[in-house]
Amino acid sequence: MAQSFYSHITKFTKLEETEFEAVLPFFKTIKVRKKENLLIEGQVCKTHFFVLEGCLRKFFINNKGVEQTTEFAIENWWLTDNIAYERGLPTEFYIQAVENSVVLVIDKQLQDKLLLEHPKLERYFRFIYQRAFAASQMRIKYLYDFSKEEAYFQLCKNQPEFVQRVPQYLIASFLGFTPEYLSEIRNQKRS
Amino acid sequence: MAQSFYSHITKFTKLEETEFEAVLPFFKTIKVRKKENLLIEGQVCKTHFFVLEGCLRKFFINNKGVEQTTEFAIENWWLTDNIAYERGLPTEFYIQAVENSVVLVIDKQLQDKLLLEHPKLERYFRFIYQRAFAASQMRIKYLYDFSKEEAYFQLCKNQPEFVQRVPQYLIASFLGFTPEYLSEIRNQKRS
């Protein structure tokens, strides 16, 4: 299954299979069950996750006590609370499995060491962060520019498989409205 | 003045002065006057900007015809519309000088060439995008979690010099409310 990680790396940078064999021991592979937490609020965030199979989400509990999902990660996506991870701080987020998942895990100290020992991976991570940043900039534009209905329709248009795959109450949590409101919009769309 | 760019690079990666001399010709240095546009909506976004002196902002015109500022860049910050830049697409944004500014400019094709010829800079740009992404993730949390007043007070707390430096109507545009509403909050804060 680590083969899919190798394929992902070589999309962005040249890396021999023999070098990949030296890279892999920096990671642990874990299996998590649906709804299992990989990170909880208040924990020092020391780990970075790469999804081999399944789906994770990141959320925080807002001041009304409601879970607000801010990101999902499916196969070939990285996920962590990046500020807390980089600075070794307690996180304000939870990371939880949406489905039974298989995940590669690396600690911050090991990621730093990995990059020093295998500088070819600087190019890989540069692409990962560059694309994540670009997606996040677009997301900020949508948050300013779109009504809740428009945000939902945009998501259906851009990520149809994702909207099918993830439970509707989590789509609602990602878009910042109640599951009831989402049902209403979906019914309006059908009628 | 390019010296400040060299200092910024060497905060993140080792680079000899002699190698920096080979890097610098990949960039043009331009001077822009306050309110001058560096990028306008509909243009193919081919350039990445690094602020040596001054301040730029990025904004789009929302469906009410109002300028919505999404990012600022002061000294040592990079700025572009990253999705359009990476894919060579027309942009939905404007980039404009907030103050008279001095800016380093690099074209996408040259940035790609630069990274292939000087792979040490992969590490530099990896840090740049990693930090930009982390800041942007935090921004998304604030957009979900904070009322407009809270967002303003948070900005005053985290970036006091920035709030002093940038005109108030642009702070209002960044936070997504009218200048009048910002005046009201500031008056409440004083009283």
Interface residues (C-beta under 8 A of the other chain):
Chain A: F60 N62 N63 Q68 T70 E71 D81 N82 I83 E86 E92 L115 P119 E122 R123 F125 R126 Y129 Q130 R131 A132 F133 A134 A135 S136 Q137 M138 R139 I140 K141 L143 Y144 D145 G176
Chain B: F60 N62 N63 Q68 T70 E71 D81 N82 I83 E86 E92 L115 P119 E122 R123 F125 R126 Y129 Q130 R131 A132 F133 A134 A135 S136 Q137 M138 R139 I140 K141 L143 Y144 D145 G176
